[in-house]
Amino acid sequence: MATYEFPPMLIDAQNELDQVRADLRTLFKRVPWSVEPMDAWETHENAWRPASRPASPGWDPEDAAEIARLRARELELAEVLVCHPYWTEFAPGDVLAARDALKHQREQESASTAS
């Protein structure tokens, strides 16, 4: 497996992106299913895939603002990671493997320090 010397800025951006996405997952688990208030609903009895949702009060304005902030930061970080000049050092076919290695660097570091 190839090893890479990632710029610290890329490592930091990837770590922050991982944290932002974890924060979003946590928030999405906590907020109601609908952004706006919605009545409860369910599919009719002959639906091929029955589904239903309880009534939703909608998102709290503070939660909506935090989700918007985190989504904006997620987009900024993704742009930094994808558009960084570091990737121009690679042949087009090798960028995917290098990018994947960056995504999993923290896991690899943990595994190497544990052994």
MARNUTOR-47985 format. One line per 4 residues: number of its first residue (from 1); for each residue x, y, z of C-alpha. Coordinates in Angstrom, 1 decimal, decimal comma. Layout:
N
NUM) X:Y:Z | ... .
//
This chain:
115
1) 0,0:0,0:0,0 | 1,3:3,4:-0,9 | 2,2:5,9:1,8 | 1,6:9,6:1,4 .
5) 3,0:12,8:3,0 | -0,2:14,9:3,3 | 0,2:18,6:4,1 | -0,9:19,2:7,7 .
9) -3,6:21,6:6,4 | -5,2:18,7:4,5 | -5,1:16,4:7,5 | -6,7:19,1:9,7 .
13) -9,4:19,9:7,2 | -10,2:16,1:6,9 | -10,4:15,8:10,7 | -12,6:18,8:11,0 .
17) -14,8:17,5:8,2 | -15,2:14,2:10,0 | -16,2:16,1:13,2 | -18,6:18,3:11,4 .
21) -20,3:15,3:9,8 | -20,5:13,5:13,2 | -22,1:16,7:14,7 | -24,6:16,8:11,9 .
25) -25,5:13,1:12,3 | -26,0:13,7:16,0 | -28,2:16,7:15,4 | -30,3:15,0:12,7 .
29) -31,0:12,2:15,2 | -32,3:14,7:17,7 | -34,5:17,0:15,5 | -37,9:16,1:14,3 .
33) -38,2:14,5:10,9 | -39,6:17,6:9,2 | -38,0:21,0:9,0 | -41,5:22,6:8,9 .
37) -44,5:21,6:11,0 | -46,3:18,7:9,4 | -49,2:16,5:10,2 | -48,8:12,8:10,8 .
41) -49,2:10,6:7,7 | -49,2:7,0:6,6 | -49,5:5,2:3,3 | -52,7:3,5:2,3 .
45) -53,3:-0,1:3,3 | -52,5:-1,5:-0,2 | -49,2:0,4:-0,5 | -46,3:-1,9:-1,7 .
49) -44,2:-0,4:1,1 | -46,2:0,8:4,0 | -44,7:3,9:5,7 | -45,8:6,4:8,3 .
53) -44,5:9,5:10,2 | -45,8:11,0:13,4 | -46,7:14,7:13,5 | -43,7:17,0:13,5 .
57) -43,5:20,3:15,2 | -40,7:21,4:12,8 | -37,2:22,3:13,7 | -36,4:24,7:16,5 .
61) -34,9:27,9:15,0 | -31,6:27,4:17,0 | -31,3:23,8:15,6 | -32,1:25,0:12,1 .
65) -29,4:27,7:12,4 | -26,8:25,2:13,7 | -27,6:22,7:10,9 | -27,2:25,5:8,4 .
69) -23,9:26,6:9,9 | -22,6:23,0:9,9 | -23,7:22,3:6,4 | -22,0:25,5:5,2 .
73) -18,8:24,5:7,0 | -19,0:21,0:5,5 | -19,2:22,5:2,1 | -16,2:24,8:2,8 .
77) -14,1:21,9:4,0 | -15,1:19,7:1,1 | -14,0:22,4:-1,3 | -10,7:22,8:0,5 .
81) -10,1:19,1:0,4 | -11,1:18,6:-3,2 | -9,5:21,7:-4,7 | -6,1:21,7:-2,8 .
85) -3,1:21,9:-5,1 | -1,6:18,8:-3,5 | -3,7:16,6:-5,7 | -2,0:17,9:-8,8 .
89) 1,1:16,0:-7,9 | -0,7:12,7:-8,8 | -1,7:11,1:-12,0 | -5,5:11,4:-12,5 .
93) -5,8:7,6:-11,8 | -4,0:7,8:-8,5 | -5,9:10,7:-7,0 | -8,7:8,5:-5,8 .
97) -6,4:6,2:-3,8 | -4,6:9,1:-2,3 | -7,8:10,9:-1,4 | -9,1:7,6:0,2 .
101) -5,9:7,3:2,2 | -6,5:10,8:3,6 | -10,0:9,9:4,6 | -8,8:6,9:6,5 .
105) -5,6:8,3:7,9 | -6,8:8,7:11,4 | -7,9:5,0:11,5 | -4,5:4,0:10,1 .
109) -2,6:6,1:12,7 | -4,7:4,5:15,5 | -3,9:1,0:14,2 | -0,2:1,7:13,8 .
113) 0,1:3,2:17,4 | -2,0:0,3:18,8 | 0,4:-2,3:17,4 .
//
